[in-house]
C-alpha cells in the first residue's frame, strides 16, 4: 500500500507554492470546468470561439490567453458542420486546433485516448468535451456516485497534466433562484469541478445572455454577452466586488456624502433622515442598513457606527476618521468616544 503523503503547516505557511494558472486570464483555470446551458443556446459557438483564441494566443474578450495546442471533441457534430462554423467565425485558423467527432466513452478508454493525444501534442493547454452525455455510460448505480465518479476521472486527468478541460453539459428547465442549481444531474458534478459556468437567456429568442461563473480559484463573475454574426461578444463584465456594491442601498452612498464634512453626528434615526433630507426611507430601515453594512461599506468609507437605547428612544452615533477604516468589530474598540445626544 502506498504511504500517505502529508505536508506540515509550517511548510505550507512559509514555502512558496505555485499558484493555479489560467488558460484564459481570471476566467478559465487549469483543471476541470463545467460549461452548462440549455440546448441550442449557442454553447458550441462559444466553445469554438474559445478554442480559436487559445490556439492562436489571442485574447478572449480582452482577457489574455495561454497559447497552446487545443483539442475540441465535437461529439454531437460532423466535420462538415464544424467547417461551416469556422467559415462564419474566422478568416484564418491555427494548425494547433484539432477536432474529433467520435471518441470512446469514459468507461471504455476515453482517458487512454486523451493520454495518447497528449503524447503527440505535449504543448496542449485546453481540451473541450462537447458533451458530457456523449462520453458517459448509462449506470444503474447511485446517481451521485455515478456523477462524481465520471467527473473525477476527467478531473484527475486534467490535474495530472496541468491543463484545462472543459466539459459541456445541459441545465434543467425548472426555475431556481441559484442558476448553478439548474445544472443537470446531482451536486456530484458541480462539487467535483474546479469551476462552473452557466450560460442562460431570459427569453429564448433574445440575442443576449448572461454567463455566470464561479469556482475554487475563480471569483464569482457575471458576463452579459450578445450573439452577433455567429459569435458571442462581450457587452459587460461584473466582478464579485462590483456585484456586491450594487446591492448596497443608495441612501448609504448619500450618507457617506452627508458625513464628508463632519467629524461626528449623533441623534435618532428620524433626525438623521431629516438632516439628510431623505423622505423615501423609514427610520427602522436606515437603522437596519447601518448595522448591516457597518463592518463593510461604512468601514471602507471610514465611518464608524454605534447604537444605543436611551429612555427617550434609540440613538445613533456616527464618526468619520480619515484614513481609519474602523476596527470591523462592534464599534467600541479603537474609535474615540462620541457624545450621544438625547432625542
C-alpha positions in Angstrom: 0.0 0.0 0.0 1.3 3.5 -0.9 2.3 5.6 2.1 0.1 8.6 2.8 1.7 11.8 1.7 1.4 14.7 4.1 2.6 18.3 4.3 3.0 20.1 7.6 1.6 23.5 8.4 5.0 25.2 8.7 5.8 24.2 5.2 2.5 25.5 3.8 2.9 28.8 5.7 6.4 29.6 4.6 7.2 27.7 1.4 6.3 29.4 -1.9 3.9 27.3 -3.8 2.9 27.7 -7.5 -0.5 29.4 -7.8 -3.1 27.9 -10.1 -2.7 29.1 -13.7 -5.3 30.2 -16.1 -5.8 29.4 -19.8 -7.9 32.5 -20.1 -6.8 35.1 -17.5 -9.1 35.2 -14.4 -11.7 33.2 -16.2 -10.7 29.6 -17.1 -8.3 27.9 -14.8 -6.3 24.7 -15.3 -8.3 21.8 -14.0 -11.8 20.7 -14.8 -14.6 23.2 -15.7 -18.3 22.5 -16.4 -19.8 24.7 -19.1 -23.6 24.4 -18.9 -26.6 25.8 -20.8 -29.9 24.8 -22.3 -30.0 23.1 -25.7 -29.4 25.2 -28.8 -28.5 28.3 -26.8 -25.1 28.6 -28.5 -22.7 26.7 -26.2 -20.8 25.2 -29.2 -20.3 28.6 -30.8 -18.8 29.9 -27.7 -16.6 26.9 -27.2 -15.3 27.2 -30.8 -14.5 30.9 -30.3 -12.6 30.0 -27.1 -10.7 27.2 -28.9 -9.7 29.6 -31.7 -8.4 32.2 -29.3 -6.3 29.8 -27.2 -4.9 28.0 -30.2 -3.7 31.4 -31.6 -2.8 33.0 -28.4 -5.2 35.9 -28.9 -7.4 37.5 -26.2 -10.9 36.3 -25.4 -12.9 39.5 -24.7 -9.7 41.4 -23.9 -8.5 38.7 -21.5 -5.1 37.2 -22.4 -5.0 33.5 -23.2 -2.2 30.9 -22.7 -1.3 29.8 -26.3 -1.0 26.1 -27.0 -2.5 23.1 -28.8 -6.2 22.6 -28.3 -8.4 19.6 -28.7 -12.1 20.0 -29.3 -14.2 16.8 -29.1 -17.3 17.8 -31.1 -19.2 14.7 -30.3 -22.6 15.9 -31.5 -21.4 17.4 -34.8 -19.8 16.5 -38.1 -16.7 17.8 -39.7 -18.8 19.5 -42.3 -20.8 21.4 -39.6 -17.6 22.4 -37.9 -16.2 23.7 -41.2 -19.3 25.8 -41.7 -18.9 27.3 -38.3 -15.2 28.1 -39.0 -16.3 29.8 -42.2 -18.6 32.1 -40.2 -16.2 32.8 -37.3 -12.8 33.4 -38.8 -10.7 34.1 -41.9 -7.7 32.2 -40.6 -7.2 29.4 -38.1 -4.2 27.8 -36.4 -2.9 24.3 -37.1 -2.8 23.9 -33.3 -6.5 23.5 -33.1 -7.6 19.8 -33.5 -11.1 18.3 -33.8 -12.6 14.9 -33.3 -16.3 13.9 -33.8 -16.1 10.5 -32.1 -14.4 9.1 -29.1 -14.5 6.2 -26.6 -16.7 6.6 -23.5 -15.2 7.1 -20.1 -15.8 3.5 -19.2 -14.1 2.1 -22.2 -11.0 4.1 -22.9 -11.5 7.9 -23.3 -8.8 8.8 -20.8 -6.4 6.5 -22.6 -7.2 8.2 -25.9 -6.6 11.6 -24.3 -3.2 10.4 -22.9 -2.2 9.2 -26.4 -3.2 12.6 -27.8 -1.0 14.4 -25.3 2.0 12.3 -26.4 1.6 13.7 -29.9 0.7 17.3 -28.7 2.5 17.8 -25.3 2.1 21.6 -25.5 -1.7 21.3 -25.2 -3.4 23.8 -23.0 -7.1 23.1 -23.5 -9.4 20.2 -24.2 -13.2 20.6 -24.7 -15.5 17.7 -24.4 -18.9 18.5 -26.0 -20.9 17.0 -24.5 -20.6 15.1 -21.2 -23.6 12.8 -22.0 -21.7 11.5 -25.1 -18.9 10.1 -23.0 -20.9 8.6 -20.2 -22.3 5.1 -19.9 -25.8 4.6 -18.5 -25.5 3.4 -14.9 -28.0 1.9 -12.5 -25.8 2.8 -9.6 -26.4 5.7 -7.2 -26.7 8.9 -9.2 -24.5 11.0 -7.0 -21.7 8.3 -7.1 -22.0 8.0 -10.8 -21.8 11.7 -11.4 -18.9 12.1 -9.0 -17.0 9.1 -10.4 -17.3 10.3 -14.1 -16.2 13.8 -13.3 -13.4 12.7 -11.0 -11.9 10.6 -13.9 -11.7 13.7 -16.1 -10.5 16.0 -13.2 -7.7 13.6 -12.3 -6.5 13.6 -15.9 -6.6 17.5 -16.1 -4.8 17.9 -12.8 -2.1 15.3 -13.7 -1.3 17.2 -16.9 -1.9 20.8 -15.6 -4.2 21.7 -18.4 -7.8 23.0 -18.7 -10.5 20.5 -19.6 -14.0 22.0 -20.2 -16.9 19.6 -20.2 -20.1 20.9 -21.9 -23.3 20.0 -20.2 -27.0 20.8 -20.0 -29.2 22.6 -17.4 -32.6 21.7 -16.2 -35.7 23.6 -17.3 -37.2 24.3 -13.9 -36.6 27.6 -12.3 -34.3 28.2 -9.3 -33.0 31.3 -7.6 -29.5 30.0 -7.9 -28.5 29.3 -11.5 -25.9 26.8 -10.5 -28.7 24.6 -9.0 -30.1 24.2 -12.6 -27.1 22.1 -13.7 -28.5 18.8 -14.8 -27.6 15.9 -12.5 -26.5 15.8 -8.9 -24.2 18.0 -6.9 -21.6 15.4 -7.6 -20.9 17.2 -10.9 -20.6 20.8 -9.6 -19.0 19.7 -6.4 -16.1 18.0 -8.3 -15.5 20.7 -10.8 -12.9 23.4 -10.3 -15.2 26.0 -12.0 -18.7 26.0 -13.2 -20.2 28.2 -16.0 -23.9 28.7 -16.7 -25.0 30.4 -19.9 -28.6 31.5 -19.7 -31.1 33.6 -21.7 -34.1 35.4 -20.1 -36.0 34.8 -23.4 -35.3 32.1 -26.0 -35.5 34.5 -28.9 -33.2 37.1 -27.3 -29.7 37.7 -28.7 -28.3 38.4 -25.3 -27.4 36.1 -22.5 -25.8 36.0 -19.0 -22.8 33.9 -18.3 -22.4 33.1 -14.6 -19.1 32.0 -13.3 -18.0 30.5 -10.0 -15.1 28.3 -8.9 -12.5 27.4 -6.3 -9.9 29.7 -7.8 -12.2 31.8 -9.9 -14.1 34.5 -8.1 -17.8 34.9 -8.9 -18.4 36.9 -12.0 -21.3 37.7 -14.4 -20.9 38.5 -18.1 -23.5 39.9 -20.3 -23.0 38.6 -23.9 -24.6 39.3 -27.2 -24.8 36.8 -30.0 -23.9 38.7 -33.2 -22.7 37.3 -36.6 -22.4 33.8 -35.0 -20.1 35.0 -32.3 -20.6 35.7 -28.6 -19.3 39.2 -27.9 -18.8 40.8 -24.5 -21.3 43.6 -23.6 -20.5 43.9 -19.9 -18.4 42.2 -17.2 -19.1 42.5 -13.5 -16.8 41.2 -10.8 -17.9 39.9 -7.4 -16.9 43.3 -5.9 -19.0 45.2 -8.4 -22.0 43.0 -7.9 -21.7 43.3 -4.1 -21.6 47.1 -4.4 -24.8 47.1 -6.5 -26.7 45.6 -3.5 -25.8 48.5 -1.2 -28.8 50.8 -0.7 -28.4 54.2 -2.4 -29.2 56.0 0.8 -25.9 54.8 2.3 -23.9 56.4 -0.5 -25.7 59.7 0.3 -24.9 59.2 4.0 -21.2 59.0 3.1 -21.6 62.3 1.3 -23.5 63.7 4.3 -20.6 62.8 6.6 -17.9 64.1 4.3 -17.7 67.5 6.1 -18.5 66.2 9.6 -16.3 64.6 12.2 -19.2 63.1 14.1 -23.0 63.1 14.2 -25.4 61.8 16.8 -29.2 61.6 17.2 -32.2 59.4 16.4 -32.8 57.7 13.0 -35.6 60.1 12.4 -33.3 63.1 13.0 -30.7 61.6 10.7 -33.1 61.2 7.8 -34.4 64.7 8.3 -30.8 66.1 8.4 -30.1 64.3 5.2 -33.3 65.4 3.5 -34.4 61.8 3.0 -38.1 61.2 2.6 -38.3 57.7 1.0 -36.5 55.7 3.7 -38.2 54.9 7.1 -36.2 55.1 10.4 -36.3 51.4 11.2 -34.9 50.6 7.7 -32.0 53.0 7.9 -31.1 51.7 11.3 -31.1 48.1 10.0 -28.9 49.1 7.0 -26.4 51.0 9.2 -25.9 47.9 11.3 -25.8 45.5 8.3 -23.2 47.5 6.4 -21.2 48.9 9.4 -18.2 46.4 9.0 -18.2 46.5 5.2 -19.4 49.6 3.3 -19.3 52.1 6.2 -16.0 50.9 7.5 -14.5 51.0 4.0 -15.6 54.7 3.8 -14.0 55.5 7.2 -17.3 55.8 9.1 -17.9 54.1 12.4 -21.4 53.4 13.7 -22.7 53.0 17.3 -26.1 52.3 18.5 -27.6 52.6 22.0 -31.0 52.6 23.7 -32.0 55.6 25.8 -35.1 56.4 27.8 -36.2 58.7 25.0 -35.5 56.4 22.2 -32.9 54.6 20.1 -29.7 56.6 19.5 -27.3 56.5 16.5 -23.7 57.8 16.7 -21.6 58.2 13.5 -18.0 59.3 13.4 -15.7 59.9 10.5 -12.0 59.2 10.8 -9.8 60.0 7.7 -7.5 57.1 6.9 -9.1 54.9 9.6 -11.2 52.1 8.1 -12.5 51.2 11.5 -11.9 48.0 13.6 -14.6 45.9 11.8 -15.9 45.0 15.2 -18.6 46.3 17.5 -17.6 50.0 17.2 -16.3 50.3 20.7 -12.6 49.4 20.1 -10.1 51.9 18.6 -12.8 54.6 18.0 -12.8 57.7 20.1 -15.9 58.2 22.2 -18.8 60.1 20.5 -21.2 62.2 22.5 -24.7 60.9 22.2 -27.4 63.5 22.1 -30.8 62.6 23.5 -33.7 62.7 21.2 
